[in-house]
Amino acid sequence: MSKASWMLSVACLALSAPALAQETTPPPEPTGANTATNEIIVTAQGRAQQLQDVPLAISAVSSETLQNSGANDIRQLNQLAPSLLVSSTGSEANGSARIRGIGTVGDNPGLESSVAVFIDGVYRSRTGVGLNELGEIERVEVLRGPQGTLFGRNASAGLLNIVSKRPEFEFGGSGEITYGNYDYWRLSGAVTGPITETIAARIDGVWSKRDGFYRDLVNDRDLNDRDRYFLRGQLLFEPSSDVRIRLIGDYTKRDESCCGAVYIRQNEVAQVGGLLDPAQNPIIGALIGTGQNPAAFTVNPYDRDLYVSEGRSYRGKTEDWGISGELNWDFDAVQLTAITAYRDYRSNQGSDTDYSQVDILYRDPGSSAYQREFRTFSQELRLQGSLFDDRLDWLVGGYFADEKMKLTDNLKFGRDYGRFAACRLVAAAGLPSVLINAANPGCLSAAGRGFVGSIPTAGPALLAGFDRLDAIRSVGDDDAIYRQKSTNYAFFTHNIFHVTDTIDLTLGVRWTKEIKKFRAEFNNDNVLCPVQKQNLLPLLAAGGTVTAIAGGLIGLSCQGNSSAELNALSLRDKIKDDQFTGTGVVSWKPNNDVMVYASFSKGYKAGGFNLDRSALTTSTIFPFAAPQSGFNVTNLRFDPEKVDAYEIGAKLAFKNFIFNISAFRQEFSNFQLNTFNGTVFLVQNINGCSNLVGGSGSDEDLSGATGACDPGDVHYGVRAQGIEVESSLSPSPYLRFNAGFTWARTKYRNDLVGRDTGVPLDPALRMLPGNFMSNAPEYVTTGSVTWTPPIGNSGLSGLFYVDTRLTSDYNTGSDLFPQKAQDGFAIVNARAGIRGEDERWAVEIWAQNLFNKGYTQVAFNSPFQQAQNVGANPNFPAAQFPGGTQIFSAFLAEPRTYGVTLRGKF
């Protein structure tokens, strides 16, 4: 899509797009529902303020807008906030949120998110918790840019502040029943009211169930289904006008099969069939020969037909519960706020980990397949008040968090692994077809066994190596355990100086101390890996074909550091870090309708440990292809992410019209990138330098030499800059238009290195220099229209609501391989209904993704499914098609859903 087309789209939608505001409830109208209020209240600065008085780039989404858009978790916020993108991948626990193109891939639990999530003032350890049902929500605030001098935890890219509805001293309640396609049921309800004159209570509950979007044709079942419930109870105690105590307890449980992935087609070559053609790509022949249904490579991926290995399952269970207490105490000139919380989160996920019908890798959901546990205690204290005749609004506070994380992994080689791995190896070796037979052990025909066995000196050892490789099945981890204890404490202050009646100066400072302790124990029953090494390592010195085959047999037998050798390891490590961050803002409000501001902020996100054992060695792709000097736990470390952010903006608010605009520039050093390269997870810091040595500035040759530089020459490696626009127009009491537009150039620098010591990037990241980051479209336009006209004098009113998100092209893979590109697209949601007097009841029909647009959330390298090294196949030259014969899979976004909802309240 051209820039001209985008600008035309913006012009057309400037008065007709996304709902971004938290509106307070207006006085009731005689009939219908009044949508024409511009009063917007947020707490982004730790104080209740009108949105237009806050000198920050912030979007606020009201409960009414959430209801109209059908938002049950934070993914639906994509339709309402153009600078936000939320996606999920291999598990509903793997949520990833990005603001202005910056975020953290959520597949590796060792990484915290660059976009923090807070629910009722309590920090949630990973973004995936926001993919649960949330109950009735008062508002969601989307704060853009680094956050640190307020809210308990640092966030380098932004923050989602979710505020639930609180108890009321007037008895009331609400309920909702929804039915939709895919046999979707959702029941929700809430009751609130007084217990005594000083105590009020509230109970929220949600239950939802739905069939899956994918059909597993091998095991005859649906995948990506929904079966979950959520309960939240609250008590509000107000013994006096000066004291308010709010207690919250909640529990969520999910028992679902998620998430399937399909093979995606690549149209980047002229030859018929491209990478999915067995005549061109030997890995396709190897898959088909070992049991893959060929239809998986020819059907439309958006038919959502899957071929899962027989007997394997994506079943996963999640339990998430917590309690919190918030005290607000007004001591006349000083107000005290204290928030104490404990959270317990557990998610166990089974998987057919290779996403093919061939049983290569799996996690059995009957055990602790891939179980993540987070237990977090947090305490926040704030004191605030005013001085000097209200010329200074001051705030000081402290924060403490203690988090214990435990990861239990049971990744195993499947029953077809050995034969498939052998076929992958012989395909890479380029052996004549007469020597290959995928139906035989070791993937060798009788002639092939004779050929390998006759190789001088090395033949018998190589043939025995093929036999051992074929015998590797149903072995691997048996409760490998990673533990991390994180202790975080901080002191902060955030102060607003009213320099004159129209000029404010905001200064905030935070000091953070982070301590992380790591340990891991392994229990692996792959005893054939050490045998392969002992017998085949001497052959690596032979050179030529012998070295290639011997190295391949070792690497595939010990893939990803799957070896009984690990059992002797008991890893321990510890990192400490402390950091000053802060913000400074100058704002000018010449009248009640206009404000302009300029700000500078320094942001920070703590370092940590890569929870992938393969990173224990410096060679991550085939760690046993050469003799190893041992395992180094420090290879698991990654450094803190830091950002310098600059912003200017203006906010205009008139009776029926709001227009906000901001321009930003953010420079990230040590950006924490998590990438799956088809074999292992790579976690690497990304920095830039001005004098790169040993690599191409943009790596056009796609060689393994990505270059290094002097440590004194290292600077930021990621830059996000652009413009954001939000507007709202209410031309009548029952009609509201909202619009948003973001232009963001979130890109890597041209010359990149790893950590701030100037080390080279991993070769798998060779596409990064000079390119846009993954899931970072340059242009996004959002829009909504809400019309609630009265129906005569009956007391009834109608509802007509439409929202849309229009996105330019972007790449969905963190390694930026062009095969993972997603073309621009538009998503439209709609809702229509009739409401009773004072909205006591409502009947609504709705549709999500109304036009059934198919698009990819995340594309990835299909695990272990590459036959040759980069550029080895002449059909796919490396300069245009990095990855060589690697094939790719994708997690698709949801198809069109539709249904009817009945609402009632009293």
Helices and strands as residue ranges (DSSP letters): H 3-13, E 41-42, E 49-50, G 51-53, E 58-62, H 63-69, G 74-79, E 84-88, E 95-99, E 102-103, E 115-119, E 122-124, G 127-131, E 137-144, E 158-164, E 172-180, E 184-194, E 199-210, E 214-216, E 221-223, E 226-240, E 243-257, E 262-263, G 274-276, H 282-289, G 294-297, G 301-303, E 305-306, E 315-331, E 334-349, E 361-362, E 370-387, E 392-409, E 412-413, H 417-429, G 433-435, G 441-443, H 446-453, H 459-470, E 480-498, E 503-521, H 528-536, G 537-541, H 544-557, G 559-561, G 564-568, E 570-591, E 594-605, E 608-609, G 613-616, G 633-636, E 637-638, E 641-653, E 657-669, E 671-676, E 681-689, E 693-695, E 706-708, G 711-713, E 714-716, E 718-732, E 735-748, E 752-753, G 763-765, E 779-787, E 797-807, E 810-811, G 818-820, E 821-822, E 825-835, G 837-839, E 841-848, E 856-861, E 888-892, E 897-905
